Amino acid sequence: MKKIIYILSLFILLACGSANAQKYNTHRVKSGETIESIAKKHKVSASDIYKLNPDSRKKINVNSILIIPKAGSVASTKTTVTSEKEKVVENVFDRYQKHKTKRKETLYSISKKYDVDIEDIKKHNKFLYANNLRKGDKLQIPIYKKITYVTVPEVVVAENTTYVVQPKEGKWRIAYKYGITVQELEALNPNMPNILQPGQTINVPNLETDKVKTIEAEYSYYKVLPKEGFYRLKVKLGIEQADLERLNPELTTTGLKEGMILKVPLDTSVNTIEFEITSSDTISKNLDFVNLSNKVTDYNVKNIALMLPFTLNKINTDSIYDTKNKIKNDRTLAITLDFYTGTLVAFDSLKKLGINLKVDVYDTQNRLSEVNTIVRRNDFSATHAFIGPLLSGNFNAVASALESDNVPIISPIVKTVNLGPNVFQSRPNDDNLKAKIVDYFKADSTAQIVVISDRNNKATSTMLKGRFTNAKLVSSRLDKKTQKDAYYIVEQDLIDVIKPGNNVVFLETDNAGFVSNVTSILNGLQIEGTKITLTTTNQNNAFEDDEVSNYHLSNLHFTYPSINKILNSESSNSFVEQYKKLYNTSPNAYAIRGFDITMDVVLRLVTSQNLFESVYYSPSTSYIENKFSYKKKPFGGFYNESVYLVQYNALEIEEIKQ
């Protein structure tokens, strides 16, 4: 009687509490739990759980979160409720019931008569495994007891809590923070609007504080689409399963689920990231180039270190003649001084914007030993950004030394450096250059593609044939005696492949004589009705040699990818005017690059919390001749993917607007 009264009173308590209950709850699956046991715990049916969690029909994983329709009371904070936990023990053998088989009886009818499974009848009458049931067979029917009892009440911590929406937060951000899918968040909040408003209160899983994830600016985020598996994500995003699991450890237990939010490297193509973008839910990167000079918010002193190979130890400063001679004959020193003059103009311009800088300049002497000495004798942990050294070996040594303090270091000029996590490679690499020009002409469906290459560039020719399957290939001719590359073709080689209409000719060589030979022939073939555009994946010194006619290049509208646009001789802006006033000459490409990189680095620092976060908040910037759009390499540093396309036009080199 007491037991009945207790159960009745508990039921009343739960019923009263349910008056204010929310409609849904969540449950994090524990080891050994089944849908049936979870349904019993929450006092709902298994079918109710299946309706809200269709994937659970196949399998449930430990730590996965289920949406549960709530039948009892649940507090909206970390309060507790009491519930009863029933335990049913079935199939406890009690005794045998004798049965003699009658005519027309079957195992099925007997099992129904005694409410036992057919398999249980066979288990206790083993001859039935080998023989069919016959009239007169004497069977032992197992009779089982069903024991039901109620355990003592247990305290259950509420599965849900409330969360106040923060500015610029949308559904996907909150779902990611609490380890659920967008659909699960919506199920917890049936009346939630599409656009969340700051200050709005919603329901979320009740997680411990250290288990709530944060949105990190150095990563992008991706919402898993229906039927997407690891293979499809690898093809789509270019990320291996192991890398996804390393960034999202919960995948090893929950697997991929539709609507779940994954952290992915920042360099993942923005076009493949499919979020519902709203006024309060913006993670997609703005690809428009921004002007940071009018967005300065931080006027605190920024510490900048500049490390360049001035090689002052080799210069006789007492002799003007020796100094001039050194600068004239030492190309590295000439580049260094040009780059440095550009940085000085940048520092002056930044000062006029009210930006406070502390700049330390170091001479590497172009020696690794000196670089190591500088790093060893100085504390750079408080440095906000480090520009240089210029050369790869010295740069890699400094970058490695600064990595433990997470000091961002910018490589100004060279093509390749070790892309450690604190490294910003400001010069676009050759792969980006090639991809840019190929994609540009790939978009022109009317173009007839011809690829001309010397023997040293056969690999590039083969790559282009792979991208343009209908392309015609022409190779430079061999010397008949030596069978070595002679670096020329004859007119007939091109007459056979140049057709009326739109022709695009890729010329892949670093031999100036070959460039002169090919451009001369192409110029003669460009007649009425036949348009020829010359291009290359690798614009090098051969195309700028005195042997090559600029008239021919201009007539062929020579088009190529470049790390910078070319400032025309007639161009005039405040930087050029200031540079001429200071140094009595026009700035060359290295001086302009020094200015552009310095302006970009400092402006990123004073408009974002740090250089790393600026990649997200100020993704794309543009200056005099250079632009910067950094992406993060998985588990590595940042590289600039911004590439210009330029074209010869009327003997001037102009940027192609895209």
C-alpha angles and dihedrals in degrees: 000000000000088000092054092047090050094050091046093050091048090051090052090049092052093044092053092049092052092066090083096032121132118238100247140033134187130231127197108214115241128203112283096016122132132194089255094053091046091049090052091048092053095037095240134114124263089239090058089057092046091054092058096035109037093171090061090074088074102037144331121214129211111266093016113133122236127198109231126194102232121237098170137046120285127184120229092228135040094295123128137238131194124237137169122247115211122202120195118195110196135184098030102162113239110164147320126268115207116229131180113204116243130204114289093011118136134191088253094055091045092049090053092047093056097029095238133124121263088234090057091053091051092046091059094039103045095178087074090070089069103026137049120245112268136189110273097026111145111224136191107220112200114226117205133199122225110213119194124182138159121236124217115283116274131206113245121196113225113261095213138055135175128260131197113224113240126215114286092011121136135177097277094053093052092043090053093048092054098039098245135113124259089249091054091050089051091049089054089051108037094176096043112134122234091247116049119216125217110260094026114136118225138169120260135167113283101246130167111259095249091054095057107100126222132222108247118207093213091066138058124224130225132197114219112238126216115292093005115149133180093271093054091047090051091054093042102041101020092235125132120230091244091056092048091050091048090055093039108033093179089071090076089066106026101034120207117323129186111260097016116136118236128197108230134177115283091240092065108123109269091215090067096050105098112195129153097249115209137161090271099032111065121148099136112107119249105237095193113109110250133209107228097184092086095044100065112142104156118070097169117122113277119206112221125183121200119193118186137157101251090153090207088164089070098046123092098217091187091067119063089190093055091046093051091046091051092051092046096051101034107075094186091054091047091053090046094053093046091049092046094051088055092052091051091055089048093052090051092050091049091050089056088056089059094252115149116220137177107200124192117191122199130190110220090190082219088275127122091213091058091048091054091048092052092049093046095049098045135063109224097170092109094046112118096202138000121208116199160315096203101217124069101237095049092042093052091051093053094043091053092049092050095046096088090057091043092233110167113236124192124212105213108191121356123097100229135032134152103278099220120173093267096045126108111194101202096183113078111238125241093257090060090049093051094045091051096055094040092051091047094058093035087067091059104085092182095060122110105211124218122179119201118184142160121235093266092060100048091118091059090046090053091048091052091049088055092053095041105038094184094050119129115228124215122182129199114258126256128238105254094221103041098024087223125132110285093190099227143094131197128238093254090061089065100034087068094056107029108089134186111276130033115353125181114194121197111203112196113188143103093209114107094203091055091049090052092047095050098042091050092053093044090051090057092050094053098100132150110304093019119092119188124191116188119212142158139194090222117044104191141158092286090073091051097047119124088240090067118081114234087201090061092047091049093046089052091047089235106216126191144154117259139182088227140022116243118250106227117234091246094051116118130187137145093271094052092045093048092046093051090048092052101039104020093233139078117268116255126215093275094051091049091048090052089053095044096047093046093048092048096047095048096041090051089053095052096044099045135039090257141338093273094056091046088071087070102034096040103023100163129034134169133197138165100318105341136066130194130209110162126202128185121242112224106270090351142076136290129285131191112241096180111120129174125219111212133182138197108242125169090343091306128103112233134182115249108233110224 
